[in-house]
Amino acid sequence: MLLWVGLGNPGAEYALNRHNVGFMAIDIIADMYNFESWKKQFQGWAATGRIGTTRILLLKPATYMNDSGRSVGEAMRFYKLGLDALTVFHDELDLAPFKVKVKTGGGAAGHNGLRSIDAHIGQAYRRVRIGIGHPGHKDRVTGHVLGNYAKAEMDDLTDLLGAIGAEAPSLAAGDETRFMNDVALRMQD
């Protein structure tokens, strides 16, 4: 079993925040692959399903971003999963908007959700970094991250989430390079 976690903040007021793009990615995967209904579990919302032959638990921590590690750690302990089973989908300031990169391990780069997960389970897990761009000055970061996507960005956001969902089988199979390449190709169309 794999554990795919989308990072975000619970509540309707945060639904379209850039910081919630991890939740958005997990939601589209659940919809596209007919995962079971979401249920309260592991201090969050969980849904199980399959992509191809791979069984996956999707998790959206309800602990707020800064405490995401509690939820992730609980799910990993329950299923006795190693770090190699975990993939975290999150917003990334240091990537251009609507770009996607996958990496394993590394620091939190100021991301409080990653910092919390690192503190609970370590750093050697896979991350799907979804670019939101940097607002240009560090004083504007909080407003940018916690701001909603603009109306002018909605088509690109929809295309990106659709591409992530469509290419999820490559990610499930462990082919990160193909996943990144095929998402990028879909975004060029």
VENHU-V382450 format. One record per residue. N is the residue number from 1. RES is the residue in one letter. PHI is phi as a letter, one per 40 degrees, with the letter a starting at -180 (* if undefined). PSI is psi in whole degrees, 0 to 359 (NA if undefined). NEAR is the number of other ideal C-beta (glycine too) atoms within 8 Angstrom. Layout:
n | res | phi | psi | near
N | RES | PHI | PSI | NEAR
N | RES | PHI | PSI | NEAR
This chain:
n | res | phi | psi | near
1 | M | * | 142 | 8
2 | L | b | 152 | 11
3 | L | b | 116 | 15
4 | W | b | 120 | 13
5 | V | b | 131 | 19
6 | G | b | 132 | 16
7 | L | c | 143 | 16
8 | G | i | 184 | 14
9 | N | b | 138 | 9
10 | P | c | 152 | 7
11 | G | h | 143 | 6
12 | A | c | 328 | 4
13 | E | c | 343 | 4
14 | Y | b | 355 | 12
15 | A | d | 321 | 8
16 | L | b | 14 | 6
17 | N | c | 146 | 12
18 | R | d | 325 | 12
19 | H | c | 342 | 12
20 | N | c | 12 | 14
21 | V | c | 336 | 14
22 | G | c | 316 | 16
23 | F | d | 316 | 12
24 | M | c | 317 | 12
25 | A | c | 317 | 15
26 | I | c | 321 | 15
27 | D | c | 317 | 10
28 | I | c | 323 | 12
29 | I | c | 315 | 15
30 | A | d | 317 | 12
31 | D | c | 314 | 9
32 | M | c | 331 | 9
33 | Y | b | 18 | 11
34 | N | f | 49 | 5
35 | F | c | 161 | 11
36 | E | d | 167 | 6
37 | S | c | 150 | 4
38 | W | c | 139 | 7
39 | K | b | 153 | 8
40 | K | c | 122 | 6
41 | Q | a | 147 | 7
42 | F | f | 40 | 11
43 | Q | f | 36 | 8
44 | G | a | 202 | 13
45 | W | b | 131 | 10
46 | A | b | 148 | 14
47 | A | a | 136 | 12
48 | T | b | 154 | 9
49 | G | a | 192 | 12
50 | R | b | 145 | 8
51 | I | b | 110 | 10
52 | G | g | 232 | 7
53 | T | c | 1 | 3
54 | T | c | 124 | 9
55 | R | c | 131 | 8
56 | I | b | 136 | 14
57 | L | b | 120 | 13
58 | L | c | 140 | 15
59 | L | b | 133 | 16
60 | K | b | 102 | 15
61 | P | d | 137 | 15
62 | A | b | 18 | 10
63 | T | c | 3 | 9
64 | Y | g | 151 | 9
65 | M | d | 312 | 11
66 | N | c | 349 | 8
67 | D | b | 22 | 10
68 | S | d | 329 | 15
69 | G | d | 329 | 12
70 | R | c | 312 | 12
71 | S | c | 312 | 16
72 | V | c | 314 | 18
73 | G | c | 319 | 11
74 | E | c | 314 | 10
75 | A | c | 319 | 17
76 | M | c | 319 | 13
77 | R | c | 319 | 7
78 | F | d | 315 | 7
79 | Y | c | 2 | 10
80 | K | f | 49 | 5
81 | L | c | 146 | 9
82 | G | c | 170 | 4
83 | L | c | 334 | 8
84 | D | c | 345 | 7
85 | A | c | 350 | 10
86 | L | c | 133 | 14
87 | T | b | 129 | 12
88 | V | b | 126 | 17
89 | F | c | 124 | 15
90 | H | a | 161 | 15
91 | D | c | 148 | 13
92 | E | b | 112 | 12
93 | L | c | 326 | 13
94 | D | c | 13 | 6
95 | L | b | 145 | 13
96 | A | d | 150 | 6
97 | P | d | 136 | 9
98 | F | g | 19 | 10
99 | K | b | 150 | 9
100 | V | b | 132 | 15
101 | K | b | 147 | 10
102 | V | b | 136 | 12
103 | K | a | 160 | 8
104 | T | b | 131 | 8
105 | G | g | 186 | 6
106 | G | h | 177 | 7
107 | G | c | 179 | 6
108 | A | c | 344 | 8
109 | A | f | 39 | 9
110 | G | g | 1 | 6
111 | H | c | 114 | 11
112 | N | c | 329 | 9
113 | G | c | 314 | 13
114 | L | c | 319 | 14
115 | R | d | 317 | 11
116 | S | c | 316 | 14
117 | I | c | 314 | 15
118 | D | d | 317 | 12
119 | A | c | 328 | 6
120 | H | c | 325 | 9
121 | I | b | 350 | 11
122 | G | h | 183 | 6
123 | Q | b | 350 | 7
124 | A | c | 52 | 7
125 | Y | b | 162 | 14
126 | R | c | 139 | 11
127 | R | b | 133 | 13
128 | V | b | 105 | 14
129 | R | c | 117 | 11
130 | I | b | 114 | 16
131 | G | c | 132 | 13
132 | I | b | 357 | 12
133 | G | g | 158 | 9
134 | H | b | 138 | 7
135 | P | c | 356 | 8
136 | G | h | 328 | 4
137 | H | b | 141 | 6
138 | K | c | 334 | 4
139 | D | c | 342 | 4
140 | R | b | 0 | 9
141 | V | c | 310 | 11
142 | T | d | 314 | 6
143 | G | c | 324 | 8
144 | H | c | 310 | 13
145 | V | c | 317 | 12
146 | L | c | 5 | 9
147 | G | c | 155 | 7
148 | N | c | 153 | 6
149 | Y | d | 142 | 7
150 | A | c | 156 | 6
151 | K | d | 322 | 4
152 | A | c | 343 | 4
153 | E | c | 350 | 9
154 | M | c | 320 | 9
155 | D | c | 316 | 6
156 | D | c | 320 | 10
157 | L | c | 315 | 12
158 | T | c | 316 | 8
159 | D | c | 317 | 11
160 | L | c | 312 | 13
161 | L | c | 321 | 11
162 | G | c | 320 | 10
163 | A | c | 317 | 13
164 | I | c | 315 | 16
165 | G | c | 314 | 13
166 | A | c | 326 | 9
167 | E | c | 5 | 13
168 | A | d | 327 | 13
169 | P | d | 324 | 8
170 | S | c | 320 | 11
171 | L | c | 317 | 13
172 | A | c | 326 | 11
173 | A | c | 356 | 8
174 | G | g | 12 | 5
175 | D | c | 78 | 8
176 | E | c | 322 | 10
177 | T | c | 313 | 6
178 | R | c | 318 | 9
179 | F | d | 308 | 13
180 | M | c | 314 | 11
181 | N | c | 315 | 8
182 | D | c | 326 | 12
183 | V | c | 315 | 13
184 | A | c | 319 | 10
185 | L | c | 317 | 8
186 | R | c | 327 | 12
187 | M | c | 344 | 11
188 | Q | c | 336 | 5
189 | D | c | NA | 4
